[in-house]
């Protein structure tokens, strides 16, 4: 069969929708941002902003921000932007700068990695940077003992470029089909010798996620790196980006993080004069029982009877991946045991956050 015929048949399959659900990346078009649209990047912890992607600058004395932008190539509307604030040209052995997403093991059985039937994969994305040169992608397993690094080049400054990376099949290593992080993908913005390698485009029994040739973006004050249209799929050839419905992508993101923006309308069920429970049904089963943030509100009411201004502070969380309950304390003992109250919005209403990230 000719190459032209193969491409035509692939296009027909794509147009018919038979290749739906092929993108293992969640929020690859950067549309979902439950936590906000801009924040500082931590120098010692993973910084989540756009859902499912985190950024980090490890060991650096510099600073950076990450934001969601409307700057994107045709066919896409949002992008992740990493911006260097204070530069740091020193890249010690344990230092690194990166953008990263982790894929849950339940989503990877089609790769068949770690078996004799392992499949190749393709990673495709749009990228733009103010600093040209060699960049790299690192892919590694949950046990961090198998890794694959591949290089790509940003040729023109501040210009969107489409990149595709072929990922060879791997028949060894552990790639568990469970709720843990089993495929981890890093866009390196520079890494020291501990995490970088000169061996590219082949699997190694090591933990590397950067090429030793990679640009150190942090060395340039105000340097920028944009990313969008990210797709990781089974097969040796990258296919066009899979556009999923916004509401479907939001639900996929909420498996790992759910933000209830306001406590408004939440019902307090008092069991003492100082204690009450609030039930929070989750919109989708989360990956595991999530952690909750500390919530606070200062207005609540016994429906149709009274409006009370008094501090409410969350104390203890209960529940599982399907439903969460928070116990609120009221230092002024304004409740009547056995009655229900409704929370009203106010300036200190921090909402509720449920975190089950990988």
Legacy VTK file of the C-alpha trace (Angstrom):
# vtk DataFile Version 3.0
C-alpha trace
ASCII
DATASET POLYDATA
POINTS 358 float
0.000 0.000 0.000
1.339 3.452 -0.925
2.153 6.049 1.703
-0.470 8.379 0.231
-3.123 5.646 0.563
-2.081 4.975 4.188
-2.384 8.643 5.056
-5.746 8.911 3.324
-7.109 5.947 5.258
-5.729 7.324 8.511
-7.473 10.623 7.770
-10.729 8.803 7.146
-10.461 6.974 10.456
-9.664 10.223 12.236
-12.604 12.035 10.658
-14.982 9.219 11.604
-14.095 9.595 15.268
-12.627 6.095 15.589
-9.476 7.568 17.109
-11.285 9.332 19.961
-9.879 9.055 23.475
-6.391 8.479 22.078
-4.716 11.388 23.901
-3.342 10.207 27.250
-2.533 13.793 28.242
-5.260 15.614 30.165
-5.812 19.343 29.512
-3.300 19.365 26.670
-4.917 22.503 25.240
-4.444 24.312 28.582
-8.102 25.372 28.853
-8.750 24.194 32.426
-7.264 26.339 35.211
-9.254 25.726 38.403
-6.554 27.197 40.648
-6.264 30.523 38.807
-4.363 31.937 35.865
-1.017 33.097 37.313
1.279 32.247 40.220
4.915 32.157 41.322
6.845 28.952 40.662
8.222 27.297 43.778
11.943 26.594 44.054
11.410 23.493 46.178
7.983 22.015 45.401
5.726 21.241 42.460
3.623 24.255 41.464
0.242 23.335 40.005
-1.666 26.061 38.167
-3.119 24.841 34.873
-4.779 21.552 35.668
-2.645 18.396 35.459
0.556 20.312 34.608
3.055 21.391 37.219
6.199 23.500 37.013
9.238 23.567 39.266
12.633 25.231 39.605
14.675 23.017 41.919
17.703 24.381 43.761
17.740 27.686 41.895
18.273 31.093 43.457
16.255 32.592 40.622
12.510 33.121 40.347
9.796 32.446 37.799
6.065 32.649 37.223
3.662 30.370 35.393
0.464 31.630 33.775
-2.277 30.723 31.350
-2.266 32.871 28.233
-4.475 33.415 25.190
-1.394 33.341 22.937
-1.715 30.102 20.959
-1.308 28.758 17.405
-4.325 28.563 15.102
-6.808 25.929 16.243
-5.919 26.355 19.918
-6.887 29.170 22.272
-4.793 28.843 25.453
-1.209 28.096 26.407
0.980 27.590 29.458
3.644 30.289 29.844
6.756 29.957 32.003
8.503 33.306 32.583
11.891 33.773 34.238
11.994 36.566 36.819
15.354 36.699 38.554
17.914 34.817 36.451
20.240 32.098 37.751
22.996 30.966 35.384
24.311 28.342 37.833
23.095 24.833 37.091
24.540 22.580 39.789
24.241 18.798 39.580
20.918 18.563 41.424
19.291 21.643 39.890
16.520 21.494 37.313
13.755 23.577 35.723
10.792 21.864 34.141
7.173 21.620 33.030
5.683 18.219 33.788
2.608 15.971 33.626
2.116 12.530 35.183
-0.185 9.900 33.671
-2.150 7.523 35.869
-1.484 3.822 35.390
-5.163 3.084 34.706
-4.818 5.065 31.469
-1.805 3.273 29.935
-2.734 -0.386 29.223
-2.709 0.273 25.469
1.019 1.004 25.597
1.714 -2.552 26.817
5.028 -1.260 28.144
7.044 -3.745 30.166
5.775 -6.664 28.025
6.951 -8.413 24.854
4.067 -6.733 22.998
5.094 -3.163 23.895
3.892 -0.486 21.487
5.701 2.652 20.308
4.223 6.024 21.268
4.190 9.553 19.899
4.382 12.854 21.741
3.373 16.004 19.881
3.045 19.603 21.018
3.314 23.267 20.076
6.117 25.246 21.703
7.494 28.777 21.633
10.407 30.390 23.488
12.374 33.612 23.523
15.536 31.497 23.788
16.420 29.320 20.801
18.506 26.157 20.907
18.301 22.528 21.976
15.561 21.440 24.367
14.527 17.965 25.436
11.728 15.717 26.604
12.110 13.138 29.344
9.760 10.183 29.841
10.144 7.803 32.769
8.232 5.275 34.842
6.763 5.384 38.329
9.652 3.392 39.769
12.049 5.994 38.235
14.369 3.256 36.936
13.539 3.450 33.215
13.835 6.685 31.231
13.834 7.943 27.650
15.204 11.349 26.611
14.757 12.950 23.209
15.901 16.334 21.909
14.132 18.919 19.786
15.218 22.314 18.519
13.531 25.695 18.872
14.788 27.401 15.744
13.165 30.836 15.787
12.650 33.053 18.821
9.078 33.870 19.848
7.570 31.756 17.072
5.168 28.853 17.502
6.705 25.581 16.285
5.114 22.122 16.116
7.202 19.239 17.428
6.776 15.468 17.319
8.758 12.952 19.354
8.888 9.236 18.576
9.076 7.073 21.707
10.369 3.537 21.196
8.527 0.631 22.820
10.031 -0.748 26.029
9.720 -4.388 27.059
11.305 -4.076 30.514
10.577 -2.232 33.748
7.460 -1.830 35.857
4.496 0.060 34.360
1.661 -0.734 36.745
-1.993 -0.497 35.696
-3.192 1.205 38.869
-3.947 4.639 40.326
-0.309 5.690 40.738
1.854 7.827 38.417
3.227 5.349 35.875
4.232 7.502 32.874
5.887 10.812 33.714
6.639 13.386 31.026
8.986 16.357 31.503
9.675 19.329 29.257
13.164 20.225 30.449
14.147 23.879 30.773
17.616 22.889 31.968
18.931 20.259 34.391
22.167 19.425 36.156
24.189 16.244 35.726
22.106 14.234 38.218
19.106 14.283 35.873
20.662 14.777 32.419
22.229 12.437 29.898
24.082 12.528 26.587
22.297 9.358 25.448
19.099 10.205 23.608
16.352 8.360 21.718
16.792 5.094 23.574
15.583 3.646 26.855
17.998 3.569 29.777
17.913 1.785 33.133
18.380 5.121 34.880
16.495 8.202 36.050
17.067 10.994 33.542
14.628 13.547 32.158
16.876 16.023 30.320
19.531 16.099 27.652
22.937 17.435 28.720
22.640 19.771 25.708
19.431 21.383 27.011
19.133 25.166 27.185
19.168 26.568 30.740
16.213 28.908 30.410
16.738 30.260 33.947
20.022 31.852 32.856
18.150 34.586 30.977
16.081 37.159 32.850
12.555 37.571 31.395
12.998 34.517 29.160
9.724 32.811 28.227
8.620 29.294 27.327
5.118 28.546 25.978
3.498 25.119 25.615
0.138 23.917 24.263
-1.522 21.306 22.050
0.127 18.470 23.950
-0.759 14.946 22.853
0.704 11.580 23.903
-0.699 8.548 22.131
-0.061 4.940 21.227
1.484 4.511 17.788
4.574 5.548 15.820
2.945 8.538 14.103
1.466 11.637 15.728
-2.125 12.342 14.737
-3.951 15.719 14.810
-4.675 17.093 18.271
-7.783 15.586 19.836
-10.209 18.343 20.858
-12.439 17.039 23.640
-15.512 18.880 24.911
-14.716 21.407 27.645
-17.030 19.765 30.176
-15.473 16.331 29.540
-11.960 17.705 29.997
-13.026 19.483 33.199
-14.344 16.218 34.640
-11.076 14.495 33.732
-9.194 17.201 35.616
-11.536 16.984 38.603
-10.493 13.383 39.166
-7.226 14.893 40.474
-8.280 18.321 41.747
-11.702 19.832 42.408
-12.277 23.456 43.338
-15.631 24.492 44.779
-15.223 28.231 44.353
-17.621 29.260 47.124
-19.253 27.789 50.211
-22.454 29.608 49.264
-25.524 27.444 49.769
-23.667 24.714 51.649
-25.807 23.251 54.430
-24.454 23.067 57.968
-25.931 20.264 60.073
-25.297 21.111 63.732
-24.806 18.339 66.249
-23.663 20.568 69.144
-23.818 24.326 69.731
-20.222 24.608 68.468
-19.893 21.855 65.839
-21.532 21.197 62.473
-20.913 19.037 59.426
-21.016 20.064 55.751
-21.337 17.408 53.068
-19.573 17.910 49.705
-20.588 15.389 46.999
-17.764 15.202 44.440
-18.611 15.702 40.737
-16.555 12.677 39.649
-14.828 9.833 41.533
-11.408 11.178 42.455
-8.208 9.182 42.044
-8.056 8.605 45.805
-9.581 10.141 48.907
-8.463 13.777 48.566
-6.952 16.181 51.026
-8.958 19.339 51.783
-7.874 22.905 52.261
-8.810 24.901 55.364
-12.107 26.671 54.737
-13.618 29.659 56.494
-16.830 31.672 56.363
-18.344 34.342 58.618
-22.050 34.393 57.764
-24.606 31.654 58.116
-28.336 31.539 58.690
-31.093 29.362 60.016
-33.234 29.422 56.879
-36.100 31.896 57.218
-35.304 32.718 60.825
-32.018 34.443 61.453
-28.826 35.686 59.824
-25.762 35.210 62.028
-22.296 36.736 61.586
-19.787 34.501 63.323
-16.517 32.783 62.421
-16.729 29.282 61.027
-13.458 27.405 60.579
-13.049 23.936 59.091
-11.446 21.425 61.423
-11.444 17.792 60.279
-12.175 16.111 56.941
-13.870 12.757 56.467
-14.839 10.756 53.403
-13.503 8.961 50.367
-13.054 9.494 46.628
-16.831 9.806 46.111
-17.923 12.162 48.878
-16.240 14.477 51.372
-17.525 15.848 54.667
-15.967 18.724 56.613
-16.548 19.465 60.284
-16.821 23.178 61.072
-16.239 24.708 64.465
-17.966 27.827 65.775
-16.156 29.404 68.746
-19.231 31.476 69.670
-21.461 28.384 70.017
-24.199 29.967 67.907
-25.691 26.672 66.723
-28.663 24.812 68.062
-27.989 21.100 68.032
-30.194 19.243 65.557
-30.871 22.250 63.285
-29.538 22.955 59.783
-28.051 26.251 58.600
-27.118 27.710 55.211
-23.762 29.397 54.534
-23.880 32.750 52.730
-21.019 34.227 50.647
-18.704 36.770 52.228
-15.273 38.357 51.795
-13.475 35.574 53.678
-15.171 32.740 51.805
-12.218 30.657 50.583
-14.289 27.945 48.962
-13.249 24.306 49.104
-10.371 22.500 47.397
-10.000 18.745 47.122
-6.584 17.469 46.026
-5.853 13.941 44.794
-2.933 14.754 42.482
-0.499 12.012 41.522
LINES 1 359
358 0 1 2 3 4 5 6 7 8 9 10 11 12 13 14 15 16 17 18 19 20 21 22 23 24 25 26 27 28 29 30 31 32 33 34 35 36 37 38 39 40 41 42 43 44 45 46 47 48 49 50 51 52 53 54 55 56 57 58 59 60 61 62 63 64 65 66 67 68 69 70 71 72 73 74 75 76 77 78 79 80 81 82 83 84 85 86 87 88 89 90 91 92 93 94 95 96 97 98 99 100 101 102 103 104 105 106 107 108 109 110 111 112 113 114 115 116 117 118 119 120 121 122 123 124 125 126 127 128 129 130 131 132 133 134 135 136 137 138 139 140 141 142 143 144 145 146 147 148 149 150 151 152 153 154 155 156 157 158 159 160 161 162 163 164 165 166 167 168 169 170 171 172 173 174 175 176 177 178 179 180 181 182 183 184 185 186 187 188 189 190 191 192 193 194 195 196 197 198 199 200 201 202 203 204 205 206 207 208 209 210 211 212 213 214 215 216 217 218 219 220 221 222 223 224 225 226 227 228 229 230 231 232 233 234 235 236 237 238 239 240 241 242 243 244 245 246 247 248 249 250 251 252 253 254 255 256 257 258 259 260 261 262 263 264 265 266 267 268 269 270 271 272 273 274 275 276 277 278 279 280 281 282 283 284 285 286 287 288 289 290 291 292 293 294 295 296 297 298 299 300 301 302 303 304 305 306 307 308 309 310 311 312 313 314 315 316 317 318 319 320 321 322 323 324 325 326 327 328 329 330 331 332 333 334 335 336 337 338 339 340 341 342 343 344 345 346 347 348 349 350 351 352 353 354 355 356 357
